[in-house]
Amino acid sequence: MWARTVRLGLRARLGGCRGFTFKVDPQGTGQVTAELIEHLERLALVDFGGREAVARLEKAIAFADRLRGVDTDGVEPMESVLEDRCLYLRSDNVTEGNCAEELLQNSHRVVEEYFVAPPGNISLAKLNEQEPPPRG
Amino acid sequence: MAAPMLRWGCAGRRWAFACVDGGSRHGLGARNDFTLSGMRGQSSLALQPLITAQKPRKGEHEWAAVVGLEIHAQISSNSKLFSGSQVHFAAPPNSLVSFFDASLPGTLPVLNRRCVEAAVMTGLALNCRINKKSLFDRKHYFYADLPAGYQITQQRLPIAVNGSLTYGVCLGKKRRQVITKMVRIKQIQLEQDSGKSLHDDLRSQTLIDLNRAGVGLLEVVMEPDMTCGEEAATAVRELQLILQALGTSQANMADYEIQRQINELENGGEILNETRSFDSTLGCTVPMRDKEGKQDYRFMPEPNLPPLVLYDAASLPAGADSRQVINIDYIRERLPELPSVTREKLIEQYGMLPEHSFTLLNEAGLLEFFQNVIKETRAEPKVVTSWVLNIFLGYLKQQSLAVSESPITPSALAELLTLLDHKVISSSAAKQVFEELWKSKSKTAAQIVSEKKLELMQDLEALEQLCQAIMEGHPQVVMDLKKGNLKAINKLIGLVRKATLDRADPTVIKKILEEKLSS
């Protein structure tokens, strides 16, 4: 799976990149822009907090970038560590469910056996203005 | 193989419009949800059109609308795609939800064999290449009805690719001409459905029901080979018929949205890159808040599922557990008859026109009705076809009834057509009887015929005398005829018919009159 020789410092292309494109650092400068942080915060709903967190992210990216040093020409990418396992097929029988009461206990708010969520599609900017939603 | 069962379920729908700039195609926004109301039954087909308007070249004035479609069909199965909870459309909220569906920690997906078979069957029916190895991925976005925060789908390597769907478009003023068109199928993939959100704007909250979360979906992606809303609608209808014939899915859906977009394009309206949501009260789509920036689904391989491996007769490992392997050839051999084959057989067997075969299959239950009538009468198939498609269907449409709601049974119509075939009654009398049958549920055709004395006159001598009398009573018409105006005979026939209270066969009348005139 790994190439026999590891050449550090060379920017070899990751072999056979199918489907998942590398969007994080298009310029290859290793710097994480404020724009990118905002984008990530919106997508993943995480709060980067401050400069420290961003610096940590940059270090993490730099560390992962070292993978590019590996020569993977002609090597099939590994899709899953389970690639040699058999995918188990379940028969089409009803074996679960009917536990609404149990599941609803996990919810802070419930209305007549429905989970209650805040109204959909509120932009992140607007959310920041409001009180944080009740956690449960 | 599991017996096909027809299931219903509500599907969420999202619409996306392509940006009008050189034919680019944007991805789709996050799912928004609603319940389809005002339709018979429930919908298990959701439609996403991607309409790209290609900029006209210099000198051209017309926009070329190109329609691509993504169709989500809910798989007919007992249990969900990755869990053992039941698939059923009407149940108390959150009662058909397992721990996995609710995304509780420690739960894992377990693939449902029936869903894989459904995907293979559909792929084979659409002439696809079935990928012997396909992969599952996670597609991330946040929405209350998606408890895990991601949907398991097949983005990198779906189960079936590169197929085609052939459909027939009826052209001409009377829609008599049927032209075959083809749309390429880009891929078919297995994916999870999301739960259902009910928006309560009054209390500023959303109620979530996860009964539908995790139900298996087949996403069928069509290439933008269609040039108008009508083609798209017809292609989708054909796909629906195929899915029903396979037992893979059942569906009802409105194609008004395609038509609306086409109308807008044709009016030169600009279509913005926006996501629309369906407002069930208004009965149309309304624009949602614009998406801020592009949607990024952060696809990653599903770490809990190994690749899905399928086999054929050649590659099947010896001594394998039949419950754990899926043999594509085995499934191919047992594919049910597809609509296109059914139509060919109808044309061959009964000598009907292609457009008739389309009509028979397009109307739910009509084919079965037709076949039941054929079984019980020896009347000419062409006569049966004509009566079923023109008179029977006409009455149904007039009163907005489905075939299942018909007051006339196939046996009743068969009896009527037999009477007609044996020349017990005339064609116009038969129509009268049909009208009576439609209204009164307990009488048979024979009863109505005798009650209303609609039997054809069998006494030839009496008929001859009547013809003689009419001829003598209208010498001018007879003279006209003898002068060479052959159409005047119709007037005589009409008079005789009236005199017999329409109980004489016009062809017999004509024969008698002609004999008398020539003597």
Interface residues (C-beta under 8 A of the other chain):
Chain A: R18 G19 F20 K23 H39 R42 L43 A44 L45 E79 S80 V81 L82 E83 D84 R85 C86 L87 Y88 L89 R90 S91 D92 N93 V94 T95 E96 G97 N98 C99 A100 L103 L104 N106 R109 V111 E112 E113 Y114 F115 V116 A117 P118 P119 G120 N121 S123 L124
Chain B: A2 A30 N32 D33 S77 N78 S79 S83 G84 S85 Q86 P92 P93 N94 S95 L96 V97 S98 F99 F100 A102 L104 V110 L111 N112 R113 R114 C115 V116 L135 D137 H140 F142 Y143 A144 Q155 R156 L157 S197 L198 H199 D200 D201 S204 Q205 T206 L207 I208 D209 L210 M288 R289 E292 G293 D296 R298 F299 M300 P301 P303 L305 P306 P307 L308 V309 R323 Q324 I326
